[in-house]
Amino acid sequence: MPDLAYLHRELKRPHMTLMLLWVECREAHPDGYGYTQFCEYYRQFAGTLSPTMRQRHVAGAKTFVDFAGDGLPIYGPGNKVR
């Protein structure tokens, strides 16, 4: 059985997918689970996790920014990427 908590932490890394994690597991354990069963075990584990994150703050005291993906390129004078 794969370490599902480890898989969950690894999936937070950029460009990491269940397919890549499954390939790593299969290289370590060639007779391990197939991809479908591997994903099913992970989804069952992920269903037990709490999706909420409580943050107490005074309105206007903090700013929260959510960065997703690789980000956007910044163009300077002459349309060159900085």
N, C-alpha and C positions, 0 to 999 in steps of 0.2 A: 504494500500500500504506500503510495507516495506521501510525502510530508505536505499535507494540504495547506498548513499555515505558511510554510516556505513558498509554496506556489503562489499563494495570495500576495505575499510581500513582493515576490519577483514580478508579478503582473503589474505592479505600480511603476516599474521602470519603463522609460520611453522605449517604444518599438518592441516590447516583449509581448508575445502572444501565447495562448495555450498550446498552439501547434509547436512552437519552438521549445517550450518546456517539455512537451510530450516527447519530442525527438531526443532531448537530453536524457530523459528517463529511460527511453528505449535503448539508448547507447549504453547506459549503465546496467540495465536489466533487459536483455534481448527477449526474454520470454515474458515480459511484463504485459500490462493491459494494452488493449487496442485503443485507438484515439477516442472512439465513441464512449467507451466505458470510463476512460480517463477523464473526459469532459463531464460525464455524468457524476462521478464522485466529486469533482471540484464544484459543480453547480449545487449539489446537495450540501456541501460544506459552506459555500458562499451564502446559501439560503438561511443558515443559522446565525449569520453575523448581523449585527445591528447597523443599519445604514445611516443612523443619525449621528450628528456631532454637535453637541450643545456648546454654544459660546455665549457667555454672559458679558455684556458690554453696555456702556451708557451710549445712547443714541448720539451720534455726531462726534464721539471721542476717538473713534478708529475708522480706518478705511480698509475694506477687504477687497483684494483683487484676486481673481481666479485666472491663472495662466494655464492654458491647455495646449498641448501639442508642442511643436518645435519653436513656435513664435513667428513673428513677421519680420521680414528684412526691413532695415531702415535705410532709406535713400537720402543721400546728401546732395550737395551741388553737383550738377553734371550727371545726375541719376546714377551715381556709383553707390554700391552697397557698402555701408560702413560696418 
